[in-house]
Amino acid sequence: MDLIESKELRDRLGANGWAHVKSKFHYERLAKDMSNLYTSLLNPEL
């Protein structure tokens, strides 16, 4: 009932959910992680 009655709560939970998904699963993170991996493999002394 709280979610039905509170737009503010829905908005806050939605924003928090998107932030979590973006930090864990977004394609930009995947690309950054892959770049870091390749860099570390090509330059192990870094």
Residue frames as qw, qx, qy, qz and C-alpha x, y, z in Angstrom:
[[0.000, 0.885, 0.465, 0.000, 0.00, 0.00, 0.00],
 [0.339, -0.725, 0.083, 0.594, 2.87, 2.36, 0.73],
 [0.335, -0.101, 0.582, 0.734, 4.07, 2.16, -2.88],
 [0.125, 0.623, 0.693, 0.341, 0.58, 2.71, -4.23],
 [0.183, -0.907, -0.365, 0.104, 0.04, 5.77, -2.06],
 [0.345, -0.804, 0.169, 0.454, 3.46, 7.44, -2.26],
 [0.672, 0.726, -0.023, 0.144, 4.85, 8.76, -5.55],
 [0.061, -0.861, 0.483, -0.147, 7.91, 10.00, -3.66],
 [0.679, -0.354, 0.641, -0.045, 8.64, 6.48, -2.37],
 [0.847, 0.412, 0.330, 0.072, 8.16, 4.98, -5.86],
 [0.425, 0.873, -0.187, 0.148, 10.48, 7.57, -7.39],
 [0.279, -0.757, 0.577, -0.128, 13.14, 7.06, -4.71],
 [0.787, -0.139, 0.602, -0.002, 13.05, 3.26, -4.98],
 [0.771, 0.600, 0.192, 0.088, 13.17, 3.47, -8.77],
 [0.230, 0.898, -0.347, 0.146, 16.16, 5.81, -8.73],
 [0.473, -0.587, 0.649, -0.099, 17.99, 3.62, -6.20],
 [0.867, 0.138, 0.478, 0.002, 17.24, 0.52, -8.27],
 [0.652, 0.747, -0.015, 0.132, 18.57, 2.10, -11.45],
 [0.046, -0.854, 0.501, -0.132, 21.73, 3.27, -9.65],
 [0.687, -0.340, 0.639, -0.054, 22.34, -0.28, -8.42],
 [0.842, 0.390, 0.364, 0.076, 21.78, -1.86, -11.85],
 [0.432, 0.879, -0.164, 0.115, 23.92, 0.77, -13.57],
 [0.224, -0.778, 0.579, -0.099, 26.81, 0.26, -11.16],
 [0.657, -0.236, 0.715, -0.035, 26.73, -3.53, -11.51],
 [0.645, 0.271, 0.701, 0.140, 25.48, -4.39, -14.99],
 [0.380, 0.853, 0.055, -0.353, 25.55, -1.37, -17.33],
 [0.844, 0.439, 0.094, 0.295, 27.41, -1.76, -20.62],
 [0.167, 0.887, -0.285, 0.322, 29.66, 1.20, -19.75],
 [0.582, -0.623, 0.503, -0.139, 30.96, -0.67, -16.71],
 [0.930, 0.101, 0.332, 0.121, 31.52, -3.80, -18.79],
 [0.612, 0.725, -0.050, 0.313, 33.48, -1.81, -21.38],
 [0.132, -0.856, 0.406, -0.292, 35.58, -0.16, -18.65],
 [0.782, -0.400, 0.473, -0.072, 36.27, -3.51, -16.96],
 [0.897, 0.322, 0.222, 0.206, 37.30, -5.11, -20.27],
 [0.373, 0.846, -0.197, 0.325, 39.57, -2.18, -21.09],
 [0.393, -0.751, 0.479, -0.230, 41.22, -2.44, -17.67],
 [0.908, -0.127, 0.399, 0.029, 41.67, -6.20, -18.11],
 [0.787, 0.540, 0.078, 0.288, 43.30, -5.85, -21.54],
 [0.107, 0.888, -0.307, 0.325, 45.53, -3.05, -20.29],
 [0.599, -0.610, 0.495, -0.153, 46.67, -5.13, -17.34],
 [0.929, 0.085, 0.337, 0.125, 47.40, -8.10, -19.61],
 [0.640, 0.681, -0.002, 0.356, 49.39, -6.00, -22.07],
 [0.163, 0.682, -0.390, 0.597, 51.23, -4.03, -19.36],
 [0.761, -0.402, -0.504, 0.070, 51.61, -6.32, -16.34],
 [0.493, -0.021, -0.374, 0.785, 54.04, -3.96, -14.62],
 [0.163, -0.436, -0.077, -0.882, 51.35, -1.24, -14.29]]
